[in-house]
Amino acid sequence: MVSSDFTNGATYYHRQDINPAWAENKTYLAQYGAHKFYRN
């Protein structure tokens, strides 16, 4: 079974309750539940 990529191509993620320094240099894509997703 193949499912769609709900992260829209994300290569990074973190919990919403932290703000890692690396996230400043990434493109924000979406938030699902308690996680934020990014890509380069």
VODREN-748857 format. One record per atom (N, C-alpha, C): chain; atom name; residue in three letters; x, y, z. Coordinates in pm, 1 decimal, always signed. Atoms other than C-alpha are relative to their C-alpha. Layout:
VODREN-748857
+------+------+------+----------+----------+----------+
| dovo | pami | dodo |        x |        y |        z |
+------+------+------+----------+----------+----------+
|    A |   CA |  Ala |        X |        Y |        Z |
...
+------+------+------+----------+----------+----------+
END
This chain:
VODREN-748857
+------+------+------+----------+----------+----------+
| dovo | pami | dodo |        x |        y |        z |
+------+------+------+----------+----------+----------+
|    A |    N |  Met |    +84.4 |   -118.2 |     +0.0 |
|    A |   CA |  Met |     +0.0 |     +0.0 |     +0.0 |
|    A |    C |  Met |    +88.6 |   +124.1 |     +0.0 |
|    A |    N |  Val |    -74.0 |   -125.0 |     +9.4 |
|    A |   CA |  Val |   +131.9 |   +342.7 |    -94.9 |
|    A |    C |  Val |    -88.2 |   +111.4 |    +53.4 |
|    A |    N |  Ser |    +76.4 |   -112.8 |    -52.6 |
|    A |   CA |  Ser |    +22.7 |   +646.8 |   +100.7 |
|    A |    C |  Ser |    +63.1 |   +130.6 |    -46.5 |
|    A |    N |  Ser |    -52.5 |   -129.2 |    +42.6 |
|    A |   CA |  Ser |    +61.1 |  +1012.1 |    +12.8 |
|    A |    C |  Ser |    +91.7 |    +58.2 |   +107.7 |
|    A |    N |  Asp |    -93.9 |    -64.2 |    -91.2 |
|    A |   CA |  Asp |   +333.7 |  +1223.9 |   +170.8 |
|    A |    C |  Asp |    -68.6 |   +119.3 |    +65.6 |
|    A |    N |  Phe |    +72.7 |   -107.1 |    -67.5 |
|    A |   CA |  Phe |   +137.6 |  +1430.0 |   +421.7 |
|    A |    C |  Phe |    +92.0 |   +114.4 |    +43.5 |
|    A |    N |  Thr |    -94.7 |   -105.6 |    -38.6 |
|    A |   CA |  Thr |   +456.6 |  +1627.7 |   +502.7 |
|    A |    C |  Thr |    +36.4 |    +90.1 |   -116.7 |
|    A |    N |  Asn |    -25.1 |    -80.5 |   +119.8 |
|    A |   CA |  Asn |   +472.1 |  +1764.2 |   +146.8 |
|    A |    C |  Asn |   +149.1 |    +12.7 |    -30.0 |
|    A |    N |  Gly |   -142.3 |     +1.2 |    +32.8 |
|    A |   CA |  Gly |   +837.1 |  +1667.3 |   +104.2 |
|    A |    C |  Gly |    +92.1 |    +46.7 |   +110.7 |
|    A |    N |  Ala |    -83.0 |    -45.7 |   -112.1 |
|    A |   CA |  Ala |   +964.0 |  +1764.8 |   +448.4 |
|    A |    C |  Ala |   +120.2 |    -91.3 |    +21.2 |
|    A |    N |  Thr |   -121.4 |    +74.8 |    -31.6 |
|    A |   CA |  Thr |  +1316.1 |  +1661.3 |   +538.8 |
|    A |    C |  Thr |    +43.2 |    +22.8 |   +144.7 |
|    A |    N |  Tyr |    -29.3 |    -30.5 |   -140.4 |
|    A |   CA |  Tyr |  +1319.0 |  +1805.3 |   +892.5 |
|    A |    C |  Tyr |   -130.8 |    +19.3 |    +74.8 |
|    A |    N |  Tyr |   +116.2 |    -29.3 |    -83.3 |
|    A |   CA |  Tyr |  +1075.0 |  +1826.1 |  +1179.2 |
|    A |    C |  Tyr |    +42.4 |    +13.4 |   +145.5 |
|    A |    N |  His |    -22.3 |    -10.6 |   -144.3 |
|    A |   CA |  His |  +1053.3 |  +1914.0 |  +1548.1 |
|    A |    C |  His |   -134.1 |    +19.3 |    +68.8 |
|    A |    N |  Arg |   +121.2 |    -24.4 |    -78.4 |
|    A |   CA |  Arg |   +798.3 |  +1936.1 |  +1825.1 |
|    A |    C |  Arg |    -28.7 |   +149.3 |     +3.9 |
|    A |    N |  Gln |    +38.3 |   -140.6 |     +0.9 |
|    A |   CA |  Gln |   +605.6 |  +2261.6 |  +1838.0 |
|    A |    C |  Gln |    +44.7 |    +75.9 |   +123.9 |
|    A |    N |  Asp |    -36.6 |    -67.4 |   -125.0 |
|    A |   CA |  Asp |   +718.5 |  +2333.6 |  +2194.1 |
|    A |    C |  Asp |   +148.9 |    +31.0 |    +12.8 |
|    A |    N |  Ile |   -140.6 |    -39.5 |     +2.3 |
|    A |   CA |  Ile |  +1086.4 |  +2382.7 |  +2098.2 |
|    A |    C |  Ile |    +25.8 |    +83.0 |   -125.1 |
|    A |    N |  Asn |    -36.6 |    -82.1 |   +115.7 |
|    A |   CA |  Asn |  +1256.0 |  +2623.9 |  +1857.8 |
|    A |    C |  Asn |   +148.1 |    -19.9 |    -30.2 |
|    A |    N |  Pro |   -140.9 |    +26.1 |    +29.3 |
|    A |   CA |  Pro |  +1579.4 |  +2472.5 |  +1726.2 |
|    A |    C |  Pro |    +59.1 |   +106.6 |    -93.4 |
|    A |    N |  Ala |    -67.2 |   -102.4 |    +80.5 |
|    A |   CA |  Ala |  +1833.8 |  +2711.4 |  +1573.3 |
|    A |    C |  Ala |     -0.3 |    -35.1 |   -148.5 |
|    A |    N |  Trp |     -7.1 |    +39.8 |   +141.3 |
|    A |   CA |  Trp |  +1852.0 |  +2508.8 |  +1250.5 |
|    A |    C |  Trp |   -127.7 |    +35.5 |    -76.5 |
|    A |    N |  Ala |   +127.8 |    -25.4 |    +67.1 |
|    A |   CA |  Ala |  +1483.8 |  +2581.2 |  +1176.0 |
|    A |    C |  Ala |     -5.0 |   +138.1 |    -66.5 |
|    A |    N |  Glu |     -1.4 |   -134.6 |    +58.1 |
|    A |   CA |  Glu |  +1561.8 |  +2947.7 |  +1098.7 |
|    A |    C |  Glu |    +42.5 |     -1.0 |   -146.4 |
|    A |    N |  Asn |    -51.3 |     +6.7 |   +136.5 |
|    A |   CA |  Asn |  +1735.5 |  +2842.0 |   +776.1 |
|    A |    C |  Asn |    -77.4 |    -95.9 |    -89.8 |
|    A |    N |  Lys |    +80.2 |    +95.5 |    +76.8 |
|    A |   CA |  Lys |  +1463.4 |  +2603.8 |   +654.2 |
|    A |    C |  Lys |   -131.9 |    +63.5 |    -43.1 |
|    A |    N |  Thr |   +130.9 |    -45.1 |    +46.8 |
|    A |   CA |  Thr |  +1139.3 |  +2653.5 |   +465.1 |
|    A |    C |  Thr |   -108.5 |    -73.9 |    +77.0 |
|    A |    N |  Tyr |   +109.9 |    +59.1 |    -76.3 |
|    A |   CA |  Tyr |   +838.5 |  +2596.0 |   +690.5 |
|    A |    C |  Tyr |   -106.7 |    -50.1 |    -96.4 |
|    A |    N |  Leu |   +101.5 |    +58.8 |    +87.4 |
|    A |   CA |  Leu |   +583.5 |  +2365.2 |   +529.6 |
|    A |    C |  Leu |   -135.9 |     -9.4 |    +66.7 |
|    A |    N |  Ala |   +129.1 |    +23.6 |    -63.3 |
|    A |   CA |  Ala |   +313.7 |  +2273.4 |   +778.5 |
|    A |    C |  Ala |    +18.0 |    -47.4 |   +143.0 |
|    A |    N |  Gln |     +2.7 |    +59.5 |   -133.1 |
|    A |   CA |  Gln |   +218.6 |  +2166.4 |  +1126.5 |
|    A |    C |  Gln |   -107.4 |   -106.7 |     +1.4 |
|    A |    N |  Tyr |    +93.4 |   +111.3 |    -16.1 |
|    A |   CA |  Tyr |    +54.2 |  +1832.4 |  +1194.3 |
|    A |    C |  Tyr |     +9.4 |    -45.6 |   +143.8 |
|    A |    N |  Gly |     -3.3 |    +35.7 |   -141.2 |
|    A |   CA |  Gly |    -42.6 |  +1764.3 |  +1551.8 |
|    A |    C |  Gly |   +101.1 |    +87.4 |    +72.3 |
|    A |    N |  Ala |    -99.0 |    -72.4 |    -79.9 |
|    A |   CA |  Ala |   +247.2 |  +1861.0 |  +1778.7 |
|    A |    C |  Ala |   +133.1 |    +18.2 |    -72.0 |
|    A |    N |  His |   -126.5 |     -8.0 |    +73.2 |
|    A |   CA |  His |   +511.2 |  +1866.3 |  +1502.1 |
|    A |    C |  His |     -6.6 |   +100.2 |   -115.2 |
|    A |    N |  Lys |    -15.0 |    -92.8 |   +111.6 |
|    A |   CA |  Lys |   +630.2 |  +2133.9 |  +1258.4 |
|    A |    C |  Lys |    +96.7 |    -61.4 |   -100.3 |
|    A |    N |  Phe |    -77.6 |    +62.8 |   +106.5 |
|    A |   CA |  Phe |   +774.4 |  +2024.0 |   +923.8 |
|    A |    C |  Phe |    +63.2 |   +105.1 |    -91.1 |
|    A |    N |  Tyr |    -79.9 |    -92.5 |    +79.9 |
|    A |   CA |  Tyr |  +1042.1 |  +2191.6 |   +708.1 |
|    A |    C |  Tyr |    +72.7 |    -75.3 |   -110.3 |
|    A |    N |  Arg |    -94.0 |    +53.4 |    +98.5 |
|    A |   CA |  Arg |  +1262.7 |  +2139.3 |   +403.6 |
|    A |    C |  Arg |   +100.9 |   +109.8 |    -31.3 |
|    A |    N |  Asn |   -106.2 |    -96.9 |    +34.0 |
|    A |   CA |  Asn |  +1574.3 |  +2308.0 |   +265.8 |
|    A |    C |  Asn |    -50.6 |   +107.4 |    -92.0 |
+------+------+------+----------+----------+----------+
END
